[in-house]
């Protein structure tokens, strides 16, 4: 029985919980297109290396992220053009 208690204590001491990062931005607050684009570009970087090693899920996620980034770039350009015409 003493060894069982020691074993439980060892398990409790060595157990760990995986750590996840939570974005600092609040969900109620809309992100600008530029901020969204920066976030997508950051995520792109995480999938590049695994896609080179043949990870199909990463390759598909990379394709979707590239498409999303292209859309956001167009939207950012449109916002920039609109703000440029307003200031003139």
C-alpha positions in Angstrom: 0.0 0.0 0.0 2.9 2.4 0.7 4.3 1.8 -2.8 0.8 2.6 -4.3 0.8 6.0 -2.5 4.3 6.7 -3.6 3.3 5.8 -7.2 0.3 8.1 -7.1 2.4 10.9 -5.7 5.0 10.4 -8.4 2.3 10.6 -11.1 0.9 13.8 -9.6 4.3 15.4 -9.5 5.3 14.5 -13.1 1.9 15.1 -14.8 1.7 18.2 -17.0 -0.9 20.0 -19.0 -0.3 21.1 -22.5 0.1 24.9 -22.9 -1.9 26.8 -25.5 -1.6 30.4 -26.5 -4.8 32.5 -26.5 -4.9 35.6 -28.7 -4.9 38.9 -26.8 -7.5 40.4 -28.9 -11.1 40.4 -27.7 -13.7 38.6 -29.8 -16.2 41.5 -29.5 -13.7 43.9 -31.1 -13.4 43.6 -35.0 -9.9 43.2 -36.3 -8.8 45.4 -39.2 -8.1 43.7 -42.5 -4.4 44.5 -42.0 -4.3 42.8 -38.6 -6.1 39.8 -40.1 -3.6 39.7 -42.9 -0.7 39.7 -40.5 -2.2 36.9 -38.5 -2.7 34.8 -41.6 0.9 35.4 -42.7 2.1 34.3 -39.3 0.0 31.1 -39.6 1.5 30.5 -43.1 4.9 30.3 -41.6 3.9 27.5 -39.3 2.7 25.3 -42.2 5.6 25.8 -44.7 8.1 23.4 -43.2 5.6 20.5 -42.5 4.3 20.8 -46.1 7.8 20.3 -47.4 8.1 17.1 -45.4 5.0 15.8 -47.1 2.4 16.5 -44.5 -0.8 16.6 -46.6 -2.9 18.4 -43.9 -0.3 21.2 -43.6 -0.2 21.5 -47.4 -3.9 21.9 -47.6 -4.0 24.3 -44.7 -1.2 26.3 -46.5 -3.2 26.4 -49.7 -6.3 27.7 -47.9 -4.2 30.3 -46.0 -2.6 31.5 -49.2 -6.1 32.0 -50.8 -7.3 33.8 -47.6 -4.2 36.0 -47.6 -4.8 36.9 -51.3 -8.3 38.0 -50.5 -7.2 40.0 -47.5 -4.5 41.7 -49.6 -7.1 42.8 -52.1 -9.4 44.1 -49.3 -6.4 46.0 -47.8 -5.7 47.6 -51.1 -9.3 48.6 -51.5 -9.3 50.2 -48.0 -6.1 52.0 -48.8 -7.5 53.4 -52.1 -10.7 54.5 -50.3 -8.8 56.3 -47.6 -6.6 57.9 -50.2 -9.5 59.3 -52.1 -11.1 60.6 -48.9 -8.1 62.6 -48.0 -7.8 64.3 -51.4 
